[in-house]
Amino acid sequence: MIDLKNTSSEIKNLELLAKQVVEGFITGMHKSPFHGFSVEFSEHKLYNKGESTRHIDWKLFAKTEKLYIKKYEEETNLRCHLIIDNSASMHYPILKNQSIHNLNKIGFSAVAAASLIEILKKQRDAVGLSIYSDTYEYYAPEKGSERHRKMLLNQLESLLTSNSKASTETYKYLHEIAENIHRRSLIFLFTDMFQTSKDDEELFDALKHLKFNKHEVILFHTYDKKTEFSFNFDNKPKKFIDVETGDEINLHAENVQEDYTNLSSKFFNNLKNKCLQYKIDYIPVDINEGYNKVLTAYLISRQKKYN
């Protein structure tokens, strides 16, 4: 895991930060249970008895004493599409300035997406991007060029300084995005799963639509565990305001904390079970825990696809 203590606290260069995150992650892999998932060997697969020996990498055999077959660029390239919810609730907690040590949900999602783009670059995978709130704000198809990658990073960087007050109906825009992704892709969705009006079934129908055309979908359920899951506030009387609807309520957090946490657990478990039912990878991501879960999910998905 990357040590951010020695980096500038203000995010001045998202691309540089993403490189540091990825380099720290790759270094950490060698000390973790995931050390077998290696970006260096992504263009090889283990030789199976009976296959042609024509493409065995003998230099790699000399280093590892294992037989690997070379895989060529047209075989190994993935198409990946990043989807980011930019509604008002994703801008929680409200921060005057985003910094490495103090990110809200949209800031975390932007840095995580930029880190994925960096690791996709290393793997020569094509990447696209969709951003939505109460409109379909941005769409770019999957491409692998450096110019395209820079364009996506600029879009992500703008999210760090944006101030959305929009509500959203995630189900609506997921249907639109699904219509734009025609070729089989690996789809990453960053959202807090909050909706203001439609029921959960409509949302899950939209997630199923993303699975259409045999896409693989990974849902990063992005949240602030301390406050949004555990409702851990001091017990002074507070006014709580829904950032999307404007609804207000005055209460002491301690008086409702237990009931709130029980409801949160049910909500998370329901999401997990529904995603399991629809064969969607569900990964809850606390914005205070770093990016290892996000990058590991990509490597595991890539490994499953090509081994």
Phi and psi restraints in degrees (value plus and minus 20) as a CYANA .aco file:
   2 ILE   PHI     -88.3   -48.3
   2 ILE   PSI     118.5   158.5
   3 ASP   PHI    -111.6   -71.6
   3 ASP   PSI      90.9   130.9
   4 LEU   PHI    -111.2   -71.2
   4 LEU   PSI     -16.6    23.4
   5 LYS   PHI     -86.4   -46.4
   5 LYS   PSI     -48.8    -8.8
   6 ASN   PHI    -116.1   -76.1
   6 ASN   PSI     -11.3    28.7
   7 THR   PHI    -123.6   -83.6
   7 THR   PSI     138.8   178.8
   8 SER   PHI     -81.5   -41.5
   8 SER   PSI     119.3   159.3
   9 SER   PHI     -91.0   -51.0
   9 SER   PSI     -49.6    -9.6
  10 GLU   PHI    -104.7   -64.7
  10 GLU   PSI     117.0   157.0
  11 ILE   PHI    -102.4   -62.4
  11 ILE   PSI      80.0   120.0
  12 LYS   PHI    -120.6   -80.6
  12 LYS   PSI     -44.7    -4.7
  13 ASN   PHI    -163.2  -123.2
  13 ASN   PSI      80.1   120.1
  14 LEU   PHI     -84.6   -44.6
  14 LEU   PSI     -56.5   -16.5
  15 GLU   PHI     -83.8   -43.8
  15 GLU   PSI     -65.0   -25.0
  16 LEU   PHI     -83.7   -43.7
  16 LEU   PSI     -62.8   -22.8
  17 LEU   PHI     -81.8   -41.8
  17 LEU   PSI     -62.2   -22.2
  18 ALA   PHI     -81.1   -41.1
  18 ALA   PSI     -60.5   -20.5
  19 LYS   PHI     -81.9   -41.9
  19 LYS   PSI     -61.0   -21.0
  20 GLN   PHI     -86.0   -46.0
  20 GLN   PSI     -60.4   -20.4
  21 VAL   PHI     -81.1   -41.1
  21 VAL   PSI     -67.1   -27.1
  22 VAL   PHI     -87.0   -47.0
  22 VAL   PSI     -63.5   -23.5
  23 GLU   PHI     -81.7   -41.7
  23 GLU   PSI     -61.3   -21.3
  24 GLY   PHI     -85.5   -45.5
  24 GLY   PSI     -57.9   -17.9
  25 PHE   PHI     -85.8   -45.8
  25 PHE   PSI     -65.5   -25.5
  26 ILE   PHI     -83.7   -43.7
  26 ILE   PSI     -61.1   -21.1
  27 THR   PHI     -81.2   -41.2
  27 THR   PSI     -63.0   -23.0
  28 GLY   PHI     -87.5   -47.5
  28 GLY   PSI     -47.0    -7.0
  29 MET   PHI     -79.0   -39.0
  29 MET   PSI     -53.0   -13.0
  30 HIS   PHI     -89.5   -49.5
  30 HIS   PSI     -33.2     6.8
  31 LYS   PHI    -130.9   -90.9
  31 LYS   PSI     -10.6    29.4
  32 SER   PHI    -141.0  -101.0
  32 SER   PSI     151.3   191.3
  33 PRO   PHI     -82.9   -42.9
  33 PRO   PSI     -33.1     6.9
  34 PHE   PHI    -119.1   -79.1
  34 PHE   PSI       0.7    40.7
  35 HIS   PHI     -83.4   -43.4
  35 HIS   PSI     -38.9     1.1
  36 GLY   PHI     -95.4   -55.4
  36 GLY   PSI     -35.6     4.4
  37 PHE   PHI    -109.6   -69.6
  37 PHE   PSI      79.4   119.4
  38 SER   PHI    -137.8   -97.8
  38 SER   PSI     109.1   149.1
  39 VAL   PHI     -86.9   -46.9
  39 VAL   PSI     -46.9    -6.9
  40 GLU   PHI     -86.4   -46.4
  40 GLU   PSI     -50.4   -10.4
  41 PHE   PHI    -128.0   -88.0
  41 PHE   PSI       4.0    44.0
  42 SER   PHI     -89.7   -49.7
  42 SER   PSI     -36.5     3.5
  43 GLU   PHI    -124.7   -84.7
  43 GLU   PSI       5.9    45.9
  44 HIS   PHI    -151.3  -111.3
  44 HIS   PSI     136.0   176.0
  45 LYS   PHI    -154.4  -114.4
  45 LYS   PSI     134.4   174.4
  46 LEU   PHI     -83.3   -43.3
  46 LEU   PSI     119.6   159.6
  47 TYR   PHI     -93.3   -53.3
  47 TYR   PSI     112.4   152.4
  48 ASN   PHI    -126.5   -86.5
  48 ASN   PSI     117.4   157.4
  49 LYS   PHI     -74.3   -34.3
  49 LYS   PSI     112.4   152.4
  50 GLY   PHI      82.5   122.5
  50 GLY   PSI     -38.3     1.7
  51 GLU   PHI     -95.9   -55.9
  51 GLU   PSI     139.4   179.4
  52 SER   PHI     -82.0   -42.0
  52 SER   PSI     120.3   160.3
  53 THR   PHI    -108.7   -68.7
  53 THR   PSI     -16.7    23.3
  54 ARG   PHI     -78.9   -38.9
  54 ARG   PSI     -58.1   -18.1
  55 HIS   PHI    -126.8   -86.8
  55 HIS   PSI      -0.6    39.4
  56 ILE   PHI     -85.1   -45.1
  56 ILE   PSI     116.7   156.7
  57 ASP   PHI    -110.8   -70.8
  57 ASP   PSI      77.6   117.6
  58 TRP   PHI     -93.2   -53.2
  58 TRP   PSI     -48.4    -8.4
  59 LYS   PHI     -85.1   -45.1
  59 LYS   PSI     -60.1   -20.1
  60 LEU   PHI     -88.8   -48.8
  60 LEU   PSI     -54.5   -14.5
  61 PHE   PHI     -81.7   -41.7
  61 PHE   PSI     -58.9   -18.9
  62 ALA   PHI     -83.8   -43.8
  62 ALA   PSI     -51.1   -11.1
  63 LYS   PHI    -104.0   -64.0
  63 LYS   PSI     -56.1   -16.1
  64 THR   PHI    -131.6   -91.6
  64 THR   PSI     -35.9     4.1
  65 GLU   PHI      39.8    79.8
  65 GLU   PSI       6.9    46.9
  66 LYS   PHI    -146.7  -106.7
  66 LYS   PSI     128.2   168.2
  67 LEU   PHI    -111.1   -71.1
  67 LEU   PSI     100.7   140.7
  68 TYR   PHI    -140.3  -100.3
  68 TYR   PSI     125.1   165.1
  69 ILE   PHI    -121.4   -81.4
  69 ILE   PSI     114.5   154.5
  70 LYS   PHI     -88.8   -48.8
  70 LYS   PSI     117.5   157.5
  71 LYS   PHI    -134.8   -94.8
  71 LYS   PSI     119.6   159.6
  72 TYR   PHI    -115.1   -75.1
  72 TYR   PSI     142.2   182.2
  73 GLU   PHI     -73.2   -33.2
  73 GLU   PSI     -61.5   -21.5
  74 GLU   PHI     -88.6   -48.6
  74 GLU   PSI     -40.9    -0.9
  75 GLU   PHI    -104.5   -64.5
  75 GLU   PSI     -51.6   -11.6
  76 THR   PHI    -116.2   -76.2
  76 THR   PSI     -38.8     1.2
  77 ASN   PHI     -87.2   -47.2
  77 ASN   PSI     108.3   148.3
  78 LEU   PHI    -115.0   -75.0
  78 LEU   PSI     134.2   174.2
  79 ARG   PHI    -127.6   -87.6
  79 ARG   PSI     101.5   141.5
  80 CYS   PHI    -140.1  -100.1
  80 CYS   PSI     121.1   161.1
  81 HIS   PHI    -148.2  -108.2
  81 HIS   PSI     105.0   145.0
  82 LEU   PHI    -116.9   -76.9
  82 LEU   PSI     112.8   152.8
  83 ILE   PHI    -143.6  -103.6
  83 ILE   PSI     107.9   147.9
  84 ILE   PHI    -145.9  -105.9
  84 ILE   PSI     106.8   146.8
  85 ASP   PHI     -99.8   -59.8
  85 ASP   PSI      97.7   137.7
  86 ASN   PHI    -132.0   -92.0
  86 ASN   PSI      11.6    51.6
  87 SER   PHI     -96.8   -56.8
  87 SER   PSI     151.9   191.9
  88 ALA   PHI     -79.4   -39.4
  88 ALA   PSI     -57.2   -17.2
  89 SER   PHI     -85.7   -45.7
  89 SER   PSI     -44.8    -4.8
  90 MET   PHI     -93.5   -53.5
  90 MET   PSI     -30.4     9.6
  91 HIS   PHI    -115.6   -75.6
  91 HIS   PSI      -3.4    36.6
  92 TYR   PHI    -112.4   -72.4
  92 TYR   PSI     123.7   163.7
  93 PRO   PHI     -90.0   -50.0
  93 PRO   PSI     132.5   172.5
  94 ILE   PHI     -88.9   -48.9
  94 ILE   PSI     101.2   141.2
  95 LEU   PHI    -146.1  -106.1
  95 LEU   PSI     119.2   159.2
  96 LYS   PHI     -89.7   -49.7
  96 LYS   PSI     -64.2   -24.2
  97 ASN   PHI    -155.8  -115.8
  97 ASN   PSI     115.1   155.1
  98 GLN   PHI    -100.9   -60.9
  98 GLN   PSI     117.2   157.2
  99 SER   PHI    -160.5  -120.5
  99 SER   PSI     147.2   187.2
 100 ILE   PHI     -75.1   -35.1
 100 ILE   PSI     -58.8   -18.8
 101 HIS   PHI    -111.7   -71.7
 101 HIS   PSI     -19.7    20.3
 102 ASN   PHI    -168.9  -128.9
 102 ASN   PSI      61.7   101.7
 103 LEU   PHI    -133.0   -93.0
 103 LEU   PSI     124.2   164.2
 104 ASN   PHI    -110.6   -70.6
 104 ASN   PSI    -192.4  -152.4
 105 LYS   PHI     -85.6   -45.6
 105 LYS   PSI     -59.2   -19.2
 106 ILE   PHI     -91.5   -51.5
 106 ILE   PSI     -55.6   -15.6
 107 GLY   PHI     -84.7   -44.7
 107 GLY   PSI     -64.9   -24.9
 108 PHE   PHI     -78.8   -38.8
 108 PHE   PSI     -65.6   -25.6
 109 SER   PHI     -82.6   -42.6
 109 SER   PSI     -58.5   -18.5
 110 ALA   PHI     -85.3   -45.3
 110 ALA   PSI     -65.2   -25.2
 111 VAL   PHI     -87.0   -47.0
 111 VAL   PSI     -61.5   -21.5
 112 ALA   PHI     -82.5   -42.5
 112 ALA   PSI     -63.0   -23.0
 113 ALA   PHI     -85.2   -45.2
 113 ALA   PSI     -60.6   -20.6
 114 ALA   PHI     -83.6   -43.6
 114 ALA   PSI     -56.6   -16.6
 115 SER   PHI     -87.8   -47.8
 115 SER   PSI     -59.0   -19.0
 116 LEU   PHI     -82.8   -42.8
 116 LEU   PSI     -61.3   -21.3
 117 ILE   PHI     -81.3   -41.3
 117 ILE   PSI     -58.4   -18.4
 118 GLU   PHI     -84.4   -44.4
 118 GLU   PSI     -64.1   -24.1
 119 ILE   PHI     -93.3   -53.3
 119 ILE   PSI     -50.7   -10.7
 120 LEU   PHI     -84.4   -44.4
 120 LEU   PSI     -56.6   -16.6
 121 LYS   PHI     -80.8   -40.8
 121 LYS   PSI     -64.2   -24.2
 122 LYS   PHI     -81.8   -41.8
 122 LYS   PSI     -51.9   -11.9
 123 GLN   PHI    -111.9   -71.9
 123 GLN   PSI     -18.8    21.2
 124 ARG   PHI      40.8    80.8
 124 ARG   PSI      11.3    51.3
 125 ASP   PHI    -109.3   -69.3
 125 ASP   PSI     126.7   166.7
 126 ALA   PHI    -102.0   -62.0
 126 ALA   PSI     125.5   165.5
 127 VAL   PHI    -156.8  -116.8
 127 VAL   PSI     121.5   161.5
 128 GLY   PHI    -145.6  -105.6
 128 GLY   PSI     151.1   191.1
 129 LEU   PHI    -165.4  -125.4
 129 LEU   PSI     115.6   155.6
 130 SER   PHI    -148.1  -108.1
 130 SER   PSI     117.4   157.4
 131 ILE   PHI    -148.6  -108.6
 131 ILE   PSI     113.9   153.9
 132 TYR   PHI    -159.4  -119.4
 132 TYR   PSI     135.6   175.6
 133 SER   PHI    -162.6  -122.6
 133 SER   PSI    -128.9   -88.9
 134 ASP   PHI    -111.4   -71.4
 134 ASP   PSI     -16.1    23.9
 135 THR   PHI    -159.8  -119.8
 135 THR   PSI     145.9   185.9
 136 TYR   PHI    -105.0   -65.0
 136 TYR   PSI      71.4   111.4
 137 GLU   PHI     -90.3   -50.3
 137 GLU   PSI     -56.5   -16.5
 138 TYR   PHI    -174.9  -134.9
 138 TYR   PSI     119.2   159.2
 139 TYR   PHI    -162.7  -122.7
 139 TYR   PSI     112.2   152.2
 140 ALA   PHI    -157.4  -117.4
 140 ALA   PSI     109.1   149.1
 141 PRO   PHI     -90.5   -50.5
 141 PRO   PSI     150.9   190.9
 142 GLU   PHI     -94.9   -54.9
 142 GLU   PSI     100.9   140.9
 143 LYS   PHI    -161.5  -121.5
 143 LYS   PSI     144.1   184.1
 144 GLY   PHI    -137.9   -97.9
 144 GLY   PSI     -14.4    25.6
 145 SER   PHI     -96.0   -56.0
 145 SER   PSI     137.6   177.6
 146 GLU   PHI     -86.0   -46.0
 146 GLU   PSI     -59.1   -19.1
 147 ARG   PHI     -81.2   -41.2
 147 ARG   PSI     -62.4   -22.4
 148 HIS   PHI     -84.2   -44.2
 148 HIS   PSI     -62.9   -22.9
 149 ARG   PHI     -81.1   -41.1
 149 ARG   PSI     -62.8   -22.8
 150 LYS   PHI     -82.4   -42.4
 150 LYS   PSI     -58.2   -18.2
 151 MET   PHI     -83.6   -43.6
 151 MET   PSI     -61.5   -21.5
 152 LEU   PHI     -86.3   -46.3
 152 LEU   PSI     -60.7   -20.7
 153 LEU   PHI     -82.7   -42.7
 153 LEU   PSI     -57.3   -17.3
 154 ASN   PHI     -82.7   -42.7
 154 ASN   PSI     -59.9   -19.9
 155 GLN   PHI     -84.0   -44.0
 155 GLN   PSI     -62.6   -22.6
 156 LEU   PHI     -86.8   -46.8
 156 LEU   PSI     -58.6   -18.6
 157 GLU   PHI     -82.3   -42.3
 157 GLU   PSI     -54.8   -14.8
 158 SER   PHI     -87.4   -47.4
 158 SER   PSI     -45.4    -5.4
 159 LEU   PHI     -86.4   -46.4
 159 LEU   PSI     -47.8    -7.8
 160 LEU   PHI     -87.4   -47.4
 160 LEU   PSI     -43.5    -3.5
 161 THR   PHI    -133.9   -93.9
 161 THR   PSI     -15.3    24.7
 162 SER   PHI     -98.4   -58.4
 162 SER   PSI     143.9   183.9
 163 ASN   PHI    -162.7  -122.7
 163 ASN   PSI      50.5    90.5
 164 SER   PHI     -90.9   -50.9
 164 SER   PSI     115.5   155.5
 165 LYS   PHI    -135.5   -95.5
 165 LYS   PSI      -5.6    34.4
 166 ALA   PHI    -103.6   -63.6
 166 ALA   PSI     120.3   160.3
 167 SER   PHI    -102.9   -62.9
 167 SER   PSI     151.5   191.5
 168 THR   PHI    -169.4  -129.4
 168 THR   PSI     136.3   176.3
 169 GLU   PHI    -138.0   -98.0
 169 GLU   PSI      71.6   111.6
 170 THR   PHI     -72.9   -32.9
 170 THR   PSI     -59.1   -19.1
 171 TYR   PHI     -77.0   -37.0
 171 TYR   PSI     -59.3   -19.3
 172 LYS   PHI     -83.7   -43.7
 172 LYS   PSI     -65.8   -25.8
 173 TYR   PHI     -99.8   -59.8
 173 TYR   PSI     -46.7    -6.7
 174 LEU   PHI     -84.8   -44.8
 174 LEU   PSI     -56.7   -16.7
 175 HIS   PHI     -82.9   -42.9
 175 HIS   PSI     -63.7   -23.7
 176 GLU   PHI     -84.0   -44.0
 176 GLU   PSI     -64.2   -24.2
 177 ILE   PHI     -83.5   -43.5
 177 ILE   PSI     -61.7   -21.7
 178 ALA   PHI     -78.3   -38.3
 178 ALA   PSI     -55.5   -15.5
 179 GLU   PHI     -88.7   -48.7
 179 GLU   PSI     -45.2    -5.2
 180 ASN   PHI    -104.6   -64.6
 180 ASN   PSI     -41.0    -1.0
 181 ILE   PHI    -117.4   -77.4
 181 ILE   PSI      77.7   117.7
 182 HIS   PHI    -110.3   -70.3
 182 HIS   PSI     -56.0   -16.0
 183 ARG   PHI    -115.6   -75.6
 183 ARG   PSI     129.4   169.4
 184 ARG   PHI     -74.2   -34.2
 184 ARG   PSI     105.7   145.7
 185 SER   PHI    -160.6  -120.6
 185 SER   PSI     143.3   183.3
 186 LEU   PHI    -117.0   -77.0
 186 LEU   PSI      99.2   139.2
 187 ILE   PHI    -130.7   -90.7
 187 ILE   PSI     107.7   147.7
 188 PHE   PHI    -130.7   -90.7
 188 PHE   PSI     105.6   145.6
 189 LEU   PHI    -137.7   -97.7
 189 LEU   PSI     100.7   140.7
 190 PHE   PHI    -124.6   -84.6
 190 PHE   PSI      93.5   133.5
 191 THR   PHI    -177.7  -137.7
 191 THR   PSI     134.6   174.6
 192 ASP   PHI    -111.3   -71.3
 192 ASP   PSI     -20.8    19.2
 193 MET   PHI      48.1    88.1
 193 MET   PSI      -2.3    37.7
 194 PHE   PHI    -105.9   -65.9
 194 PHE   PSI     113.1   153.1
 195 GLN   PHI    -151.2  -111.2
 195 GLN   PSI     134.2   174.2
 196 THR   PHI    -118.1   -78.1
 196 THR   PSI     -41.7    -1.7
 197 SER   PHI    -154.7  -114.7
 197 SER   PSI     -67.2   -27.2
 198 LYS   PHI     -95.9   -55.9
 198 LYS   PSI     135.4   175.4
 199 ASP   PHI    -100.9   -60.9
 199 ASP   PSI     150.6   190.6
 200 ASP   PHI     -83.0   -43.0
 200 ASP   PSI     -51.2   -11.2
 201 GLU   PHI     -81.8   -41.8
 201 GLU   PSI     -57.2   -17.2
 202 GLU   PHI     -85.2   -45.2
 202 GLU   PSI     -57.4   -17.4
 203 LEU   PHI     -85.4   -45.4
 203 LEU   PSI     -63.5   -23.5
 204 PHE   PHI     -89.9   -49.9
 204 PHE   PSI     -50.5   -10.5
 205 ASP   PHI     -81.8   -41.8
 205 ASP   PSI     -59.4   -19.4
 206 ALA   PHI     -87.6   -47.6
 206 ALA   PSI     -58.8   -18.8
 207 LEU   PHI     -83.6   -43.6
 207 LEU   PSI     -58.2   -18.2
 208 LYS   PHI     -83.6   -43.6
 208 LYS   PSI     -56.1   -16.1
 209 HIS   PHI     -81.4   -41.4
 209 HIS   PSI     -57.7   -17.7
 210 LEU   PHI     -82.0   -42.0
 210 LEU   PSI     -50.1   -10.1
 211 LYS   PHI     -94.7   -54.7
 211 LYS   PSI     -34.4     5.6
 212 PHE   PHI     -78.9   -38.9
 212 PHE   PSI     131.4   171.4
 213 ASN   PHI      45.7    85.7
 213 ASN   PSI       1.2    41.2
 214 LYS   PHI      44.9    84.9
 214 LYS   PSI       8.8    48.8
 215 HIS   PHI     -86.7   -46.7
 215 HIS   PSI     129.8   169.8
 216 GLU   PHI    -118.6   -78.6
 216 GLU   PSI     109.1   149.1
 217 VAL   PHI    -138.2   -98.2
 217 VAL   PSI     109.8   149.8
 218 ILE   PHI    -138.7   -98.7
 218 ILE   PSI      99.3   139.3
 219 LEU   PHI    -118.2   -78.2
 219 LEU   PSI      94.5   134.5
 220 PHE   PHI    -114.0   -74.0
 220 PHE   PSI      80.0   120.0
 221 HIS   PHI     -98.4   -58.4
 221 HIS   PSI      82.7   122.7
 222 THR   PHI    -114.8   -74.8
 222 THR   PSI     104.6   144.6
 223 TYR   PHI    -175.7  -135.7
 223 TYR   PSI     144.0   184.0
 224 ASP   PHI    -120.4   -80.4
 224 ASP   PSI      83.8   123.8
 225 LYS   PHI     -80.0   -40.0
 225 LYS   PSI     -62.7   -22.7
 226 LYS   PHI     -78.8   -38.8
 226 LYS   PSI     -65.5   -25.5
 227 THR   PHI    -122.6   -82.6
 227 THR   PSI     -60.6   -20.6
 228 GLU   PHI    -101.5   -61.5
 228 GLU   PSI     -45.3    -5.3
 229 PHE   PHI    -121.6   -81.6
 229 PHE   PSI     -70.4   -30.4
 230 SER   PHI    -110.2   -70.2
 230 SER   PSI     -31.8     8.2
 231 PHE   PHI      31.9    71.9
 231 PHE   PSI      27.7    67.7
 232 ASN   PHI    -112.5   -72.5
 232 ASN   PSI      69.5   109.5
 233 PHE   PHI    -141.7  -101.7
 233 PHE   PSI     141.1   181.1
 234 ASP   PHI     -88.1   -48.1
 234 ASP   PSI     143.2   183.2
 235 ASN   PHI    -111.8   -71.8
 235 ASN   PSI       3.9    43.9
 236 LYS   PHI     -95.4   -55.4
 236 LYS   PSI     128.2   168.2
 237 PRO   PHI     -81.2   -41.2
 237 PRO   PSI     114.5   154.5
 238 LYS   PHI    -154.9  -114.9
 238 LYS   PSI     134.7   174.7
 239 LYS   PHI    -121.1   -81.1
 239 LYS   PSI      99.5   139.5
 240 PHE   PHI    -120.7   -80.7
 240 PHE   PSI     109.8   149.8
 241 ILE   PHI    -141.5  -101.5
 241 ILE   PSI     107.1   147.1
 242 ASP   PHI     -91.5   -51.5
 242 ASP   PSI      98.2   138.2
 243 VAL   PHI     -89.6   -49.6
 243 VAL   PSI     -36.7     3.3
 244 GLU   PHI    -119.7   -79.7
 244 GLU   PSI     -57.4   -17.4
 245 THR   PHI    -120.2   -80.2
 245 THR   PSI     -40.5    -0.5
 246 GLY   PHI      62.6   102.6
 246 GLY   PSI     -20.3    19.7
 247 ASP   PHI     -82.4   -42.4
 247 ASP   PSI     123.7   163.7
 248 GLU   PHI    -145.4  -105.4
 248 GLU   PSI     130.6   170.6
 249 ILE   PHI    -169.8  -129.8
 249 ILE   PSI     118.5   158.5
 250 ASN   PHI    -123.8   -83.8
 250 ASN   PSI     110.1   150.1
 251 LEU   PHI    -185.7  -145.7
 251 LEU   PSI     147.0   187.0
 252 HIS   PHI    -112.4   -72.4
 252 HIS   PSI     103.0   143.0
 253 ALA   PHI     -76.3   -36.3
 253 ALA   PSI     -59.2   -19.2
 254 GLU   PHI     -81.3   -41.3
 254 GLU   PSI     -50.1   -10.1
 255 ASN   PHI     -89.5   -49.5
 255 ASN   PSI     -42.8    -2.8
 256 VAL   PHI    -140.1  -100.1
 256 VAL   PSI     -20.3    19.7
 257 GLN   PHI     -77.2   -37.2
 257 GLN   PSI     -65.8   -25.8
 258 GLU   PHI     -83.7   -43.7
 258 GLU   PSI     -67.6   -27.6
 259 ASP   PHI     -83.8   -43.8
 259 ASP   PSI     -60.7   -20.7
 260 TYR   PHI     -81.6   -41.6
 260 TYR   PSI     -66.5   -26.5
 261 THR   PHI     -83.5   -43.5
 261 THR   PSI     -58.6   -18.6
 262 ASN   PHI     -83.0   -43.0
 262 ASN   PSI     -62.2   -22.2
 263 LEU   PHI     -86.4   -46.4
 263 LEU   PSI     -58.8   -18.8
 264 SER   PHI     -81.2   -41.2
 264 SER   PSI     -63.8   -23.8
 265 SER   PHI     -81.2   -41.2
 265 SER   PSI     -61.9   -21.9
 266 LYS   PHI     -84.0   -44.0
 266 LYS   PSI     -61.8   -21.8
 267 PHE   PHI     -81.7   -41.7
 267 PHE   PSI     -67.1   -27.1
 268 PHE   PHI     -84.4   -44.4
 268 PHE   PSI     -63.0   -23.0
 269 ASN   PHI     -85.2   -45.2
 269 ASN   PSI     -57.3   -17.3
 270 ASN   PHI     -84.0   -44.0
 270 ASN   PSI     -63.2   -23.2
 271 LEU   PHI     -79.7   -39.7
 271 LEU   PSI     -65.8   -25.8
 272 LYS   PHI     -80.4   -40.4
 272 LYS   PSI     -65.5   -25.5
 273 ASN   PHI     -88.5   -48.5
 273 ASN   PSI     -59.7   -19.7
 274 LYS   PHI     -85.0   -45.0
 274 LYS   PSI     -61.5   -21.5
 275 CYS   PHI     -85.3   -45.3
 275 CYS   PSI     -58.6   -18.6
 276 LEU   PHI     -81.3   -41.3
 276 LEU   PSI     -61.7   -21.7
 277 GLN   PHI     -81.6   -41.6
 277 GLN   PSI     -58.8   -18.8
 278 TYR   PHI    -115.1   -75.1
 278 TYR   PSI     -11.6    28.4
 279 LYS   PHI      39.1    79.1
 279 LYS   PSI      23.4    63.4
 280 ILE   PHI    -128.7   -88.7
 280 ILE   PSI     112.0   152.0
 281 ASP   PHI     -93.4   -53.4
 281 ASP   PSI      98.7   138.7
 282 TYR   PHI    -125.2   -85.2
 282 TYR   PSI      99.9   139.9
 283 ILE   PHI    -149.8  -109.8
 283 ILE   PSI      84.0   124.0
 284 PRO   PHI     -90.9   -50.9
 284 PRO   PSI     111.2   151.2
 285 VAL   PHI    -146.9  -106.9
 285 VAL   PSI      89.7   129.7
 286 ASP   PHI     -95.3   -55.3
 286 ASP   PSI     106.5   146.5
 287 ILE   PHI     -85.6   -45.6
 287 ILE   PSI     -30.4     9.6
 288 ASN   PHI    -117.0   -77.0
 288 ASN   PSI     -16.9    23.1
 289 GLU   PHI    -122.0   -82.0
 289 GLU   PSI     -23.7    16.3
 290 GLY   PHI      73.1   113.1
 290 GLY   PSI    -188.5  -148.5
 291 TYR   PHI    -132.4   -92.4
 291 TYR   PSI     -15.7    24.3
 292 ASN   PHI     -81.4   -41.4
 292 ASN   PSI     -60.6   -20.6
 293 LYS   PHI     -80.1   -40.1
 293 LYS   PSI     -61.0   -21.0
 294 VAL   PHI     -86.0   -46.0
 294 VAL   PSI     -69.5   -29.5
 295 LEU   PHI     -91.7   -51.7
 295 LEU   PSI     -56.2   -16.2
 296 THR   PHI     -83.4   -43.4
 296 THR   PSI     -59.6   -19.6
 297 ALA   PHI     -79.6   -39.6
 297 ALA   PSI     -59.7   -19.7
 298 TYR   PHI     -84.5   -44.5
 298 TYR   PSI     -68.3   -28.3
 299 LEU   PHI     -84.2   -44.2
 299 LEU   PSI     -59.9   -19.9
 300 ILE   PHI     -83.1   -43.1
 300 ILE   PSI     -63.2   -23.2
 301 SER   PHI     -83.8   -43.8
 301 SER   PSI     -60.6   -20.6
 302 ARG   PHI     -87.2   -47.2
 302 ARG   PSI     -61.3   -21.3
 303 GLN   PHI     -83.3   -43.3
 303 GLN   PSI     -62.3   -22.3
 304 LYS   PHI     -82.7   -42.7
 304 LYS   PSI     -56.3   -16.3
 305 LYS   PHI     -93.2   -53.2
 305 LYS   PSI     -52.1   -12.1
 306 TYR   PHI    -136.6   -96.6
 306 TYR   PSI      -7.1    32.9
